Amino acid sequence: MALTYQAFFQHEVEKLIQAEILRLKDSLVSAHTSFDFVAYKHQVGIIVGLQRALELVEDAESVVNGGDNQRG
């Protein structure tokens, strides 16, 4: 089954967001990186925001596919 441009684009955006989440998580736990608490909270906030972006992509896909299942 061939992917449409939109499906391919969505898949690539999701992969990039997931890769960025992993990169940020790795930087938080790596031994050579030291953050103060404010920087740590900032990094965690970015991760949470990216995870929310993935949820919104799923919600949008659900709407496009005729579902009305949206998280609140």
PQR file with spaces between the fields and no chain letter, atoms N, CA, C, O and H, PARSE charges and radii, in Angstrom:
ATOM       1  N    MET     1       0.851   -1.184    0.000 -0.4000 1.5000
ATOM       2  CA   MET     1       0.000    0.000    0.000 -0.0000 2.0000
ATOM       3  C    MET     1       0.893    1.243    0.000  0.5500 1.7000
ATOM       4  O    MET     1       1.755    1.403    0.864 -0.5500 1.4000
ATOM       5  N    ALA     2       0.680    2.086   -0.946 -0.4000 1.5000
ATOM       6  CA   ALA     2       1.474    3.310   -1.060 -0.0000 2.0000
ATOM       7  C    ALA     2       0.941    4.362   -0.097  0.5500 1.7000
ATOM       8  O    ALA     2      -0.266    4.538    0.069 -0.5500 1.4000
ATOM       9  H    ALA     2      -0.021    1.956   -1.648  0.4000 1.0000
ATOM      10  N    LEU     3       1.875    5.047    0.523 -0.4000 1.5000
ATOM      11  CA   LEU     3       1.486    6.127    1.434 -0.0000 2.0000
ATOM      12  C    LEU     3       1.181    7.386    0.636  0.5500 1.7000
ATOM      13  O    LEU     3       1.884    7.712   -0.321 -0.5500 1.4000
ATOM      14  H    LEU     3       2.856    4.905    0.388  0.4000 1.0000
ATOM      15  N    THR     4       0.140    8.083    1.031 -0.4000 1.5000
ATOM      16  CA   THR     4      -0.121    9.372    0.426 -0.0000 2.0000
ATOM      17  C    THR     4       0.908   10.360    0.955  0.5500 1.7000
ATOM      18  O    THR     4       1.589   10.087    1.944 -0.5500 1.4000
ATOM      19  H    THR     4      -0.431    7.818    1.809  0.4000 1.0000
ATOM      20  N    TYR     5       1.017   11.485    0.308 -0.4000 1.5000
ATOM      21  CA   TYR     5       1.946   12.518    0.753 -0.0000 2.0000
ATOM      22  C    TYR     5       1.654   12.916    2.199  0.5500 1.7000
ATOM      23  O    TYR     5       2.572   13.053    3.007 -0.5500 1.4000
ATOM      24  H    TYR     5       0.464   11.706   -0.495  0.4000 1.0000
ATOM      25  N    GLN     6       0.382   13.100    2.518 -0.4000 1.5000
ATOM      26  CA   GLN     6       0.011   13.516    3.861 -0.0000 2.0000
ATOM      27  C    GLN     6       0.378   12.467    4.905  0.5500 1.7000
ATOM      28  O    GLN     6       0.895   12.802    5.971 -0.5500 1.4000
ATOM      29  H    GLN     6      -0.364   12.989    1.861  0.4000 1.0000
ATOM      30  N    ALA     7       0.112   11.198    4.598 -0.4000 1.5000
ATOM      31  CA   ALA     7       0.443   10.123    5.532 -0.0000 2.0000
ATOM      32  C    ALA     7       1.956   10.013    5.702  0.5500 1.7000
ATOM      33  O    ALA     7       2.446    9.807    6.812 -0.5500 1.4000
ATOM      34  H    ALA     7      -0.308   10.926    3.732  0.4000 1.0000
ATOM      35  N    PHE     8       2.686   10.150    4.610 -0.4000 1.5000
ATOM      36  CA   PHE     8       4.144   10.105    4.672 -0.0000 2.0000
ATOM      37  C    PHE     8       4.672   11.277    5.498  0.5500 1.7000
ATOM      38  O    PHE     8       5.555   11.103    6.339 -0.5500 1.4000
ATOM      39  H    PHE     8       2.287   10.317    3.708  0.4000 1.0000
ATOM      40  N    PHE     9       4.129   12.465    5.256 -0.4000 1.5000
ATOM      41  CA   PHE     9       4.532   13.654    6.009 -0.0000 2.0000
ATOM      42  C    PHE     9       4.262   13.456    7.495  0.5500 1.7000
ATOM      43  O    PHE     9       5.125   13.732    8.328 -0.5500 1.4000
ATOM      44  H    PHE     9       3.412   12.606    4.574  0.4000 1.0000
ATOM      45  N    GLN    10       3.067   12.979    7.828 -0.4000 1.5000
ATOM      46  CA   GLN    10       2.710   12.753    9.229 -0.0000 2.0000
ATOM      47  C    GLN    10       3.671   11.759    9.861  0.5500 1.7000
ATOM      48  O    GLN    10       4.145   11.979   10.976 -0.5500 1.4000
ATOM      49  H    GLN    10       2.366   12.755    7.151  0.4000 1.0000
ATOM      50  N    HIS    11       3.958   10.684    9.171 -0.4000 1.5000
ATOM      51  CA   HIS    11       4.863    9.668    9.691 -0.0000 2.0000
ATOM      52  C    HIS    11       6.250   10.252    9.960  0.5500 1.7000
ATOM      53  O    HIS    11       6.854    9.975   10.997 -0.5500 1.4000
ATOM      54  H    HIS    11       3.573   10.506    8.265  0.4000 1.0000
ATOM      55  N    GLU    12       6.747   11.053    9.032 -0.4000 1.5000
ATOM      56  CA   GLU    12       8.071   11.645    9.200 -0.0000 2.0000
ATOM      57  C    GLU    12       8.106   12.657   10.344  0.5500 1.7000
ATOM      58  O    GLU    12       9.082   12.716   11.091 -0.5500 1.4000
ATOM      59  H    GLU    12       6.256   11.277    8.190  0.4000 1.0000
ATOM      60  N    VAL    13       7.042   13.454   10.484 -0.4000 1.5000
ATOM      61  CA   VAL    13       6.973   14.407   11.598 -0.0000 2.0000
ATOM      62  C    VAL    13       6.969   13.651   12.923  0.5500 1.7000
ATOM      63  O    VAL    13       7.673   14.030   13.858 -0.5500 1.4000
ATOM      64  H    VAL    13       6.249   13.406    9.877  0.4000 1.0000
ATOM      65  N    GLU    14       6.181   12.589   13.005 -0.4000 1.5000
ATOM      66  CA   GLU    14       6.143   11.793   14.231 -0.0000 2.0000
ATOM      67  C    GLU    14       7.513   11.203   14.556  0.5500 1.7000
ATOM      68  O    GLU    14       7.934   11.208   15.713 -0.5500 1.4000
ATOM      69  H    GLU    14       5.609   12.281   12.245  0.4000 1.0000
ATOM      70  N    LYS    15       8.207   10.694   13.539 -0.4000 1.5000
ATOM      71  CA   LYS    15       9.550   10.140   13.756 -0.0000 2.0000
ATOM      72  C    LYS    15      10.520   11.203   14.260  0.5500 1.7000
ATOM      73  O    LYS    15      11.311   10.942   15.167 -0.5500 1.4000
ATOM      74  H    LYS    15       7.864   10.690   12.600  0.4000 1.0000
ATOM      75  N    LEU    16      10.464   12.390   13.681 -0.4000 1.5000
ATOM      76  CA   LEU    16      11.352   13.472   14.110 -0.0000 2.0000
ATOM      77  C    LEU    16      11.064   13.902   15.544  0.5500 1.7000
ATOM      78  O    LEU    16      11.987   14.138   16.323 -0.5500 1.4000
ATOM      79  H    LEU    16       9.822   12.602   12.944  0.4000 1.0000
ATOM      80  N    ILE    17       9.784   14.004   15.890 -0.4000 1.5000
ATOM      81  CA   ILE    17       9.418   14.379   17.258 -0.0000 2.0000
ATOM      82  C    ILE    17       9.876   13.302   18.240  0.5500 1.7000
ATOM      83  O    ILE    17      10.426   13.616   19.295 -0.5500 1.4000
ATOM      84  H    ILE    17       9.034   13.812   15.257  0.4000 1.0000
ATOM      85  N    GLN    18       9.652   12.038   17.897 -0.4000 1.5000
ATOM      86  CA   GLN    18      10.078   10.949   18.779 -0.0000 2.0000
ATOM      87  C    GLN    18      11.596   10.930   18.944  0.5500 1.7000
ATOM      88  O    GLN    18      12.099   10.691   20.042 -0.5500 1.4000
ATOM      89  H    GLN    18       9.205   11.782   17.040  0.4000 1.0000
ATOM      90  N    ALA    19      12.322   11.179   17.862 -0.4000 1.5000
ATOM      91  CA   ALA    19      13.790   11.219   17.944 -0.0000 2.0000
ATOM      92  C    ALA    19      14.251   12.360   18.839  0.5500 1.7000
ATOM      93  O    ALA    19      15.200   12.202   19.607 -0.5500 1.4000
ATOM      94  H    ALA    19      11.913   11.372   16.970  0.4000 1.0000
ATOM      95  N    GLU    20      13.589   13.501   18.747 -0.4000 1.5000
ATOM      96  CA   GLU    20      13.953   14.648   19.591 -0.0000 2.0000
ATOM      97  C    GLU    20      13.651   14.355   21.061  0.5500 1.7000
ATOM      98  O    GLU    20      14.432   14.722   21.939 -0.5500 1.4000
ATOM      99  H    GLU    20      12.818   13.629   18.123  0.4000 1.0000
ATOM     100  N    ILE    21      12.530   13.702   21.331 -0.4000 1.5000
ATOM     101  CA   ILE    21      12.202   13.320   22.707 -0.0000 2.0000
ATOM     102  C    ILE    21      13.299   12.408   23.262  0.5500 1.7000
ATOM     103  O    ILE    21      13.770   12.606   24.382 -0.5500 1.4000
ATOM     104  H    ILE    21      11.895   13.404   20.618  0.4000 1.0000
ATOM     105  N    LEU    22      13.698   11.418   22.479 -0.4000 1.5000
ATOM     106  CA   LEU    22      14.760   10.508   22.932 -0.0000 2.0000
ATOM     107  C    LEU    22      16.074   11.247   23.160  0.5500 1.7000
ATOM     108  O    LEU    22      16.776   10.976   24.134 -0.5500 1.4000
ATOM     109  H    LEU    22      13.316   11.257   21.569  0.4000 1.0000
ATOM     110  N    ARG    23      16.409   12.175   22.271 -0.4000 1.5000
ATOM     111  CA   ARG    23      17.645   12.941   22.420 -0.0000 2.0000
ATOM     112  C    ARG    23      17.625   13.754   23.705  0.5500 1.7000
ATOM     113  O    ARG    23      18.611   13.790   24.443 -0.5500 1.4000
ATOM     114  H    ARG    23      15.838   12.395   21.480  0.4000 1.0000
ATOM     115  N    LEU    24      16.498   14.406   23.969 -0.4000 1.5000
ATOM     116  CA   LEU    24      16.382   15.212   25.181 -0.0000 2.0000
ATOM     117  C    LEU    24      16.417   14.351   26.440  0.5500 1.7000
ATOM     118  O    LEU    24      17.041   14.726   27.432 -0.5500 1.4000
ATOM     119  H    LEU    24      15.698   14.377   23.370  0.4000 1.0000
ATOM     120  N    LYS    25      15.749   13.196   26.403 -0.4000 1.5000
ATOM     121  CA   LYS    25      15.783   12.294   27.550 -0.0000 2.0000
ATOM     122  C    LYS    25      17.206   11.810   27.803  0.5500 1.7000
ATOM     123  O    LYS    25      17.662   11.768   28.946 -0.5500 1.4000
ATOM     124  H    LYS    25      15.243   12.891   25.596  0.4000 1.0000
ATOM     125  N    ASP    26      17.901   11.446   26.734 -0.4000 1.5000
ATOM     126  CA   ASP    26      19.282   10.990   26.876 -0.0000 2.0000
ATOM     127  C    ASP    26      20.169   12.069   27.470  0.5500 1.7000
ATOM     128  O    ASP    26      21.042   11.778   28.288 -0.5500 1.4000
ATOM     129  H    ASP    26      17.531   11.480   25.806  0.4000 1.0000
ATOM     130  N    SER    27      19.953   13.310   27.067 -0.4000 1.5000
ATOM     131  CA   SER    27      20.775   14.392   27.604 -0.0000 2.0000
ATOM     132  C    SER    27      20.494   14.623   29.084  0.5500 1.7000
ATOM     133  O    SER    27      21.373   15.070   29.822 -0.5500 1.4000
ATOM     134  H    SER    27      19.244   13.547   26.403  0.4000 1.0000
ATOM     135  N    LEU    28      19.274   14.321   29.521 -0.4000 1.5000
ATOM     136  CA   LEU    28      18.943   14.477   30.940 -0.0000 2.0000
ATOM     137  C    LEU    28      19.614   13.419   31.811  0.5500 1.7000
ATOM     138  O    LEU    28      19.981   13.696   32.953 -0.5500 1.4000
ATOM     139  H    LEU    28      18.561   13.959   28.922  0.4000 1.0000
ATOM     140  N    VAL    29      19.772   12.222   31.283 -0.4000 1.5000
ATOM     141  CA   VAL    29      20.306   11.134   32.090 -0.0000 2.0000
ATOM     142  C    VAL    29      21.789   10.870   31.864  0.5500 1.7000
ATOM     143  O    VAL    29      22.387   10.063   32.576 -0.5500 1.4000
ATOM     144  H    VAL    29      19.474   11.997   30.356  0.4000 1.0000
ATOM     145  N    SER    30      22.387   11.533   30.891 -0.4000 1.5000
ATOM     146  CA   SER    30      23.801   11.269   30.639 -0.0000 2.0000
ATOM     147  C    SER    30      24.650   11.806   31.784  0.5500 1.7000
ATOM     148  O    SER    30      24.371   12.865   32.347 -0.5500 1.4000
ATOM     149  H    SER    30      21.902   12.188   30.312  0.4000 1.0000
ATOM     150  N    ALA    31      25.664   11.071   32.105 -0.4000 1.5000
ATOM     151  CA   ALA    31      26.509   11.403   33.257 -0.0000 2.0000
ATOM     152  C    ALA    31      27.334   12.668   33.030  0.5500 1.7000
ATOM     153  O    ALA    31      27.666   13.371   33.984 -0.5500 1.4000
ATOM     154  H    ALA    31      25.891   10.211   31.648  0.4000 1.0000
ATOM     155  N    HIS    32      27.660   12.954   31.798 -0.4000 1.5000
ATOM     156  CA   HIS    32      28.530   14.103   31.534 -0.0000 2.0000
ATOM     157  C    HIS    32      27.776   15.427   31.459  0.5500 1.7000
ATOM     158  O    HIS    32      28.396   16.485   31.348 -0.5500 1.4000
ATOM     159  H    HIS    32      27.391   12.383   31.022  0.4000 1.0000
ATOM     160  N    THR    33      26.462   15.380   31.518 -0.4000 1.5000
ATOM     161  CA   THR    33      25.663   16.593   31.447 -0.0000 2.0000
ATOM     162  C    THR    33      25.162   16.959   32.840  0.5500 1.7000
ATOM     163  O    THR    33      24.594   16.126   33.546 -0.5500 1.4000
ATOM     164  H    THR    33      25.958   14.521   31.608  0.4000 1.0000
ATOM     165  N    SER    34      25.376   18.201   33.223 -0.4000 1.5000
ATOM     166  CA   SER    34      24.825   18.631   34.506 -0.0000 2.0000
ATOM     167  C    SER    34      23.926   19.839   34.281  0.5500 1.7000
ATOM     168  O    SER    34      24.320   20.812   33.639 -0.5500 1.4000
ATOM     169  H    SER    34      25.838   18.878   32.649  0.4000 1.0000
ATOM     170  N    PHE    35      22.730   19.763   34.809 -0.4000 1.5000
ATOM     171  CA   PHE    35      21.751   20.834   34.697 -0.0000 2.0000
ATOM     172  C    PHE    35      21.451   21.358   36.092  0.5500 1.7000
ATOM     173  O    PHE    35      21.456   20.604   37.065 -0.5500 1.4000
ATOM     174  H    PHE    35      22.409   18.973   35.331  0.4000 1.0000
ATOM     175  N    ASP    36      21.195   22.632   36.176 -0.4000 1.5000
ATOM     176  CA   ASP    36      20.605   23.114   37.425 -0.0000 2.0000
ATOM     177  C    ASP    36      19.107   22.804   37.359  0.5500 1.7000
ATOM     178  O    ASP    36      18.605   22.389   36.315 -0.5500 1.4000
ATOM     179  H    ASP    36      21.191   23.244   35.386  0.4000 1.0000
ATOM     180  N    PHE    37      18.406   23.001   38.453 -0.4000 1.5000
ATOM     181  CA   PHE    37      17.006   22.612   38.518 -0.0000 2.0000
ATOM     182  C    PHE    37      16.150   23.351   37.502  0.5500 1.7000
ATOM     183  O    PHE    37      15.246   22.755   36.918 -0.5500 1.4000
ATOM     184  H    PHE    37      18.814   23.339   39.302  0.4000 1.0000
ATOM     185  N    VAL    38      16.408   24.616   37.278 -0.4000 1.5000
ATOM     186  CA   VAL    38      15.633   25.404   36.318 -0.0000 2.0000
ATOM     187  C    VAL    38      15.820   24.843   34.906  0.5500 1.7000
ATOM     188  O    VAL    38      14.853   24.700   34.157 -0.5500 1.4000
ATOM     189  H    VAL    38      17.143   25.101   37.753  0.4000 1.0000
ATOM     190  N    ALA    39      17.056   24.530   34.551 -0.4000 1.5000
ATOM     191  CA   ALA    39      17.322   23.961   33.221 -0.0000 2.0000
ATOM     192  C    ALA    39      16.685   22.581   33.090  0.5500 1.7000
ATOM     193  O    ALA    39      16.164   22.233   32.031 -0.5500 1.4000
ATOM     194  H    ALA    39      17.841   24.647   35.159  0.4000 1.0000
ATOM     195  N    TYR    40      16.728   21.801   34.158 -0.4000 1.5000
ATOM     196  CA   TYR    40      16.107   20.482   34.162 -0.0000 2.0000
ATOM     197  C    TYR    40      14.603   20.599   33.916  0.5500 1.7000
ATOM     198  O    TYR    40      14.050   19.892   33.073 -0.5500 1.4000
ATOM     199  H    TYR    40      17.152   22.083   35.018  0.4000 1.0000
ATOM     200  N    LYS    41      13.948   21.490   34.652 -0.4000 1.5000
ATOM     201  CA   LYS    41      12.508   21.696   34.476 -0.0000 2.0000
ATOM     202  C    LYS    41      12.190   22.148   33.050  0.5500 1.7000
ATOM     203  O    LYS    41      11.185   21.736   32.470 -0.5500 1.4000
ATOM     204  H    LYS    41      14.397   22.064   35.337  0.4000 1.0000
ATOM     205  N    HIS    42      13.048   22.991   32.497 -0.4000 1.5000
ATOM     206  CA   HIS    42      12.846   23.466   31.128 -0.0000 2.0000
ATOM     207  C    HIS    42      12.907   22.298   30.140  0.5500 1.7000
ATOM     208  O    HIS    42      12.050   22.169   29.266 -0.5500 1.4000
ATOM     209  H    HIS    42      13.864   23.326   32.968  0.4000 1.0000
ATOM     210  N    GLN    43      13.927   21.452   30.287 -0.4000 1.5000
ATOM     211  CA   GLN    43      14.073   20.289   29.402 -0.0000 2.0000
ATOM     212  C    GLN    43      12.879   19.347   29.530  0.5500 1.7000
ATOM     213  O    GLN    43      12.359   18.860   28.526 -0.5500 1.4000
ATOM     214  H    GLN    43      14.623   21.557   30.997  0.4000 1.0000
ATOM     215  N    VAL    44      12.447   19.093   30.761 -0.4000 1.5000
ATOM     216  CA   VAL    44      11.291   18.224   30.981 -0.0000 2.0000
ATOM     217  C    VAL    44      10.039   18.848   30.357  0.5500 1.7000
ATOM     218  O    VAL    44       9.214   18.137   29.783 -0.5500 1.4000
ATOM     219  H    VAL    44      12.869   19.489   31.576  0.4000 1.0000
ATOM     220  N    GLY    45       9.894   20.150   30.464 -0.4000 1.5000
ATOM     221  CA   GLY    45       8.756   20.835   29.855 -0.0000 2.0000
ATOM     222  C    GLY    45       8.744   20.696   28.342  0.5500 1.7000
ATOM     223  O    GLY    45       7.685   20.532   27.737 -0.5500 1.4000
ATOM     224  H    GLY    45      10.564   20.729   30.930  0.4000 1.0000
ATOM     225  N    ILE    46       9.919   20.760   27.732 -0.4000 1.5000
ATOM     226  CA   ILE    46      10.002   20.567   26.282 -0.0000 2.0000
ATOM     227  C    ILE    46       9.568   19.153   25.918  0.5500 1.7000
ATOM     228  O    ILE    46       8.821   18.954   24.960 -0.5500 1.4000
ATOM     229  H    ILE    46      10.780   20.894   28.224  0.4000 1.0000
ATOM     230  N    ILE    47      10.041   18.168   26.688 -0.4000 1.5000
ATOM     231  CA   ILE    47       9.667   16.778   26.428 -0.0000 2.0000
ATOM     232  C    ILE    47       8.158   16.591   26.549  0.5500 1.7000
ATOM     233  O    ILE    47       7.537   15.950   25.702 -0.5500 1.4000
ATOM     234  H    ILE    47      10.648   18.330   27.466  0.4000 1.0000
ATOM     235  N    VAL    48       7.579   17.149   27.594 -0.4000 1.5000
ATOM     236  CA   VAL    48       6.125   17.046   27.794 -0.0000 2.0000
ATOM     237  C    VAL    48       5.389   17.705   26.622  0.5500 1.7000
ATOM     238  O    VAL    48       4.395   17.169   26.131 -0.5500 1.4000
ATOM     239  H    VAL    48       8.084   17.670   28.282  0.4000 1.0000
ATOM     240  N    GLY    49       5.869   18.846   26.182 -0.4000 1.5000
ATOM     241  CA   GLY    49       5.245   19.533   25.052 -0.0000 2.0000
ATOM     242  C    GLY    49       5.324   18.726   23.770  0.5500 1.7000
ATOM     243  O    GLY    49       4.362   18.681   23.003 -0.5500 1.4000
ATOM     244  H    GLY    49       6.676   19.282   26.581  0.4000 1.0000
ATOM     245  N    LEU    50       6.461   18.087   23.530 -0.4000 1.5000
ATOM     246  CA   LEU    50       6.602   17.257   22.333 -0.0000 2.0000
ATOM     247  C    LEU    50       5.707   16.024   22.411  0.5500 1.7000
ATOM     248  O    LEU    50       5.134   15.609   21.404 -0.5500 1.4000
ATOM     249  H    LEU    50       7.243   18.124   24.153  0.4000 1.0000
ATOM     250  N    GLN    51       5.585   15.438   23.597 -0.4000 1.5000
ATOM     251  CA   GLN    51       4.674   14.306   23.764 -0.0000 2.0000
ATOM     252  C    GLN    51       3.230   14.736   23.507  0.5500 1.7000
ATOM     253  O    GLN    51       2.453   13.986   22.916 -0.5500 1.4000
ATOM     254  H    GLN    51       6.051   15.775   24.415  0.4000 1.0000
ATOM     255  N    ARG    52       2.876   15.932   23.946 -0.4000 1.5000
ATOM     256  CA   ARG    52       1.527   16.457   23.696 -0.0000 2.0000
ATOM     257  C    ARG    52       1.320   16.688   22.202  0.5500 1.7000
ATOM     258  O    ARG    52       0.230   16.457   21.679 -0.5500 1.4000
ATOM     259  H    ARG    52       3.508   16.541   24.426  0.4000 1.0000
ATOM     260  N    ALA    53       2.361   17.140   21.523 -0.4000 1.5000
ATOM     261  CA   ALA    53       2.261   17.327   20.070 -0.0000 2.0000
ATOM     262  C    ALA    53       1.954   16.003   19.383  0.5500 1.7000
ATOM     263  O    ALA    53       1.144   15.960   18.456 -0.5500 1.4000
ATOM     264  H    ALA    53       3.246   17.327   21.948  0.4000 1.0000
ATOM     265  N    LEU    54       2.591   14.920   19.829 -0.4000 1.5000
ATOM     266  CA   LEU    54       2.288   13.602   19.247 -0.0000 2.0000
ATOM     267  C    LEU    54       0.839   13.206   19.512  0.5500 1.7000
ATOM     268  O    LEU    54       0.185   12.639   18.636 -0.5500 1.4000
ATOM     269  H    LEU    54       3.249   14.955   20.581  0.4000 1.0000
ATOM     270  N    GLU    55       0.334   13.496   20.701 -0.4000 1.5000
ATOM     271  CA   GLU    55      -1.068   13.207   21.005 -0.0000 2.0000
ATOM     272  C    GLU    55      -1.995   14.001   20.085  0.5500 1.7000
ATOM     273  O    GLU    55      -3.006   13.479   19.614 -0.5500 1.4000
ATOM     274  H    GLU    55       0.865   13.956   21.412  0.4000 1.0000
ATOM     275  N    LEU    56      -1.651   15.247   19.837 -0.4000 1.5000
ATOM     276  CA   LEU    56      -2.485   16.079   18.961 -0.0000 2.0000
ATOM     277  C    LEU    56      -2.464   15.577   17.523  0.5500 1.7000
ATOM     278  O    LEU    56      -3.474   15.656   16.824 -0.5500 1.4000
ATOM     279  H    LEU    56      -0.830   15.671   20.220  0.4000 1.0000
ATOM     280  N    VAL    57      -1.334   15.066   17.082 -0.4000 1.5000
ATOM     281  CA   VAL    57      -1.265   14.464   15.744 -0.0000 2.0000
ATOM     282  C    VAL    57      -2.220   13.275   15.677  0.5500 1.7000
ATOM     283  O    VAL    57      -2.945   13.112   14.695 -0.5500 1.4000
ATOM     284  H    VAL    57      -0.513   15.002   17.649  0.4000 1.0000
ATOM     285  N    GLU    58      -2.219   12.451   16.715 -0.4000 1.5000
ATOM     286  CA   GLU    58      -3.143   11.311   16.763 -0.0000 2.0000
ATOM     287  C    GLU    58      -4.598   11.779   16.776  0.5500 1.7000
ATOM     288  O    GLU    58      -5.449   11.202   16.100 -0.5500 1.4000
ATOM     289  H    GLU    58      -1.630   12.584   17.512  0.4000 1.0000
ATOM     290  N    ASP    59      -4.876   12.826   17.548 -0.4000 1.5000
ATOM     291  CA   ASP    59      -6.235   13.369   17.589 -0.0000 2.0000
ATOM     292  C    ASP    59      -6.664   13.876   16.214  0.5500 1.7000
ATOM     293  O    ASP    59      -7.789   13.632   15.779 -0.5500 1.4000
ATOM     294  H    ASP    59      -4.185   13.295   18.098  0.4000 1.0000
ATOM     295  N    ALA    60      -5.773   14.572   15.543 -0.4000 1.5000
ATOM     296  CA   ALA    60      -6.092   15.097   14.211 -0.0000 2.0000
ATOM     297  C    ALA    60      -6.339   13.948   13.235  0.5500 1.7000
ATOM     298  O    ALA    60      -7.254   14.011   12.414 -0.5500 1.4000
ATOM     299  H    ALA    60      -4.859   14.770   15.896  0.4000 1.0000
ATOM     300  N    GLU    61      -5.522   12.904   13.327 -0.4000 1.5000
ATOM     301  CA   GLU    61      -5.719   11.747   12.454 -0.0000 2.0000
ATOM     302  C    GLU    61      -7.077   11.104   12.716  0.5500 1.7000
ATOM     303  O    GLU    61      -7.757   10.676   11.784 -0.5500 1.4000
ATOM     304  H    GLU    61      -4.779   12.852   13.994  0.4000 1.0000
ATOM     305  N    SER    62      -7.467   11.039   13.980 -0.4000 1.5000
ATOM     306  CA   SER    62      -8.761   10.472   14.332 -0.0000 2.0000
ATOM     307  C    SER    62      -9.906   11.292   13.738  0.5500 1.7000
ATOM     308  O    SER    62     -10.873   10.731   13.222 -0.5500 1.4000
ATOM     309  H    SER    62      -6.915   11.387   14.737  0.4000 1.0000
ATOM     310  N    VAL    63      -9.798   12.605   13.811 -0.4000 1.5000
ATOM     311  CA   VAL    63     -10.826   13.476   13.247 -0.0000 2.0000
ATOM     312  C    VAL    63     -10.902   13.298   11.732  0.5500 1.7000
ATOM     313  O    VAL    63     -11.991   13.190   11.168 -0.5500 1.4000
ATOM     314  H    VAL    63      -9.013   13.061   14.230  0.4000 1.0000
ATOM     315  N    VAL    64      -9.755   13.267   11.086 -0.4000 1.5000
ATOM     316  CA   VAL    64      -9.718   13.113    9.627 -0.0000 2.0000
ATOM     317  C    VAL    64     -10.312   11.779    9.209  0.5500 1.7000
ATOM     318  O    VAL    64     -10.959   11.679    8.167 -0.5500 1.4000
ATOM     319  H    VAL    64      -8.870   13.355   11.544  0.4000 1.0000
ATOM     320  N    ASN    65     -10.090   10.749   10.028 -0.4000 1.5000
ATOM     321  CA   ASN    65     -10.612    9.413    9.706 -0.0000 2.0000
ATOM     322  C    ASN    65     -12.055    9.222   10.148  0.5500 1.7000
ATOM     323  O    ASN    65     -12.578    8.109   10.087 -0.5500 1.4000
ATOM     324  H    ASN    65      -9.564   10.830   10.875  0.4000 1.0000
ATOM     325  N    GLY    66     -12.709   10.300   10.594 -0.4000 1.5000
ATOM     326  CA   GLY    66     -14.127   10.219   10.921 -0.0000 2.0000
ATOM     327  C    GLY    66     -14.438    9.962   12.372  0.5500 1.7000
ATOM     328  O    GLY    66     -15.606    9.865   12.749 -0.5500 1.4000
ATOM     329  H    GLY    66     -12.285   11.204   10.643  0.4000 1.0000
ATOM     330  N    GLY    67     -13.410    9.849   13.197 -0.4000 1.5000
ATOM     331  CA   GLY    67     -13.647    9.636   14.614 -0.0000 2.0000
ATOM     332  C    GLY    67     -13.805   10.963   15.335  0.5500 1.7000
ATOM     333  O    GLY    67     -13.391   12.007   14.832 -0.5500 1.4000
ATOM     334  H    GLY    67     -12.462    9.928   12.890  0.4000 1.0000
ATOM     335  N    ASP    68     -14.396   10.917   16.497 -0.4000 1.5000
ATOM     336  CA   ASP    68     -14.505   12.137   17.285 -0.0000 2.0000
ATOM     337  C    ASP    68     -13.876   11.931   18.657  0.5500 1.7000
ATOM     338  O    ASP    68     -14.227   12.604   19.626 -0.5500 1.4000
ATOM     339  H    ASP    68     -14.732   10.069   16.906  0.4000 1.0000
ATOM     340  N    ASN    69     -12.950   10.998   18.719 -0.4000 1.5000
ATOM     341  CA   ASN    69     -12.242   10.702   19.960 -0.0000 2.0000
ATOM     342  C    ASN    69     -11.130   11.695   20.185  0.5500 1.7000
ATOM     343  O    ASN    69     -10.034   11.525   19.650 -0.5500 1.4000
ATOM     344  H    ASN    69     -12.665   10.451   17.932  0.4000 1.0000
ATOM     345  N    GLN    70     -11.380   12.711   20.949 -0.4000 1.5000
ATOM     346  CA   GLN    70     -10.344   13.700   21.250 -0.0000 2.0000
ATOM     347  C    GLN    70     -10.083   13.711   22.739  0.5500 1.7000
ATOM     348  O    GLN    70     -10.993   13.582   23.558 -0.5500 1.4000
ATOM     349  H    GLN    70     -12.270   12.849   21.383  0.4000 1.0000
ATOM     350  N    ARG    71      -8.794   13.870   23.068 -0.4000 1.5000
ATOM     351  CA   ARG    71      -8.418   14.004   24.479 -0.0000 2.0000
ATOM     352  C    ARG    71      -8.690   15.420   24.915  0.5500 1.7000
ATOM     353  O    ARG    71      -8.623   16.343   24.103 -0.5500 1.4000
ATOM     354  H    ARG    71      -8.055   13.975   22.403  0.4000 1.0000
ATOM     355  N    GLY    72      -8.988   15.605   26.148 -0.4000 1.5000
ATOM     356  CA   GLY    72      -9.306   16.939   26.615 -0.0000 2.0000
ATOM     357  C    GLY    72      -8.247   17.591   27.378  0.5500 1.7000
ATOM     358  O    GLY    72      -8.414   18.727   27.821 -0.5500 1.4000
ATOM     359  H    GLY    72      -9.043   14.855   26.808  0.4000 1.0000
